[in-house]
């Protein structure tokens, strides 16, 4: 079992500035990053036995974190591609 925190800045170091900017100007992006942070902290607390969770709940939380991470990454890369177009 891993107990690495998985902070967005560590997951996407090349997008730290863009993440900060989008959190300020895009309400939906702000909400999904907040949701990611909440589920990520819950997973970390469960993995370190601060707030233990059963295997089914852990699996559900990890799936939700991955879904949110995919959505965040998709937003970041879509914007990057759009910015590169003339």
C-alpha positions in Angstrom: 0.0 0.0 0.0 1.4 3.4 -1.0 1.1 6.4 1.2 2.5 9.0 -1.2 0.4 12.2 -1.0 -0.1 12.6 -4.8 -0.4 16.4 -4.7 -1.2 18.0 -8.0 2.0 20.0 -8.0 3.9 16.7 -7.7 1.8 14.9 -10.3 2.0 17.7 -12.9 5.1 19.8 -12.1 5.2 21.2 -15.6 1.7 22.7 -15.2 2.0 24.3 -11.7 1.6 27.8 -13.0 -1.3 26.9 -15.3 -3.0 25.0 -12.4 -2.8 28.1 -10.2 -4.1 30.4 -12.9 -7.0 28.1 -13.9 -8.0 27.8 -10.2 -8.4 31.6 -10.1 -10.3 32.1 -13.4 -12.2 28.9 -14.1 -14.9 27.9 -11.5 -15.2 24.3 -12.8 -11.5 23.7 -12.8 -11.3 25.1 -9.3 -14.1 22.8 -8.1 -12.5 19.6 -9.6 -9.1 20.4 -8.2 -10.7 21.0 -4.8 -12.6 17.7 -5.1 -9.2 16.0 -6.0 -7.6 17.5 -3.0 -10.4 16.3 -0.7 -10.4 12.7 -2.0 -6.6 12.7 -2.1 -6.4 13.7 1.6 -9.0 11.0 2.5 -6.9 8.4 0.7 -3.7 9.5 2.5 -5.5 9.4 5.9 -6.8 5.9 5.2 -3.4 4.7 3.9 -1.6 6.0 7.1 -4.4 4.5 9.3 -5.4 7.9 10.6 -8.9 7.1 9.3 -8.8 3.5 8.2 -11.1 2.4 5.4 -12.1 -1.0 4.0 -10.8 -2.2 0.7 -14.0 -1.4 -1.2 -14.1 2.2 0.0 -10.3 2.6 -0.8 -10.9 1.3 -4.3 -13.8 3.7 -4.8 -11.8 6.6 -3.6 -8.8 5.7 -5.8 -11.1 5.5 -8.8 -12.6 8.9 -8.0 -9.1 10.4 -7.6 -8.0 8.9 -11.0 -11.2 10.2 -12.7 -10.6 13.7 -11.4 -6.9 13.5 -12.2 -7.8 12.5 -15.8 -10.2 15.4 -16.1 -7.7 17.9 -14.7 -5.0 16.6 -17.1 -7.4 16.7 -20.0 -8.2 20.3 -19.3 -4.6 21.3 -19.0 -3.6 19.6 -22.2 -6.6 20.8 -24.2 -5.7 24.4 -23.2 -2.1 23.8 -24.1 -3.0 22.5 -27.5 -5.4 25.4 -28.1 -2.7 27.9 -27.2 -0.3 26.3 -29.7 -2.6 26.8 -32.7 -2.1 29.9 -34.7 
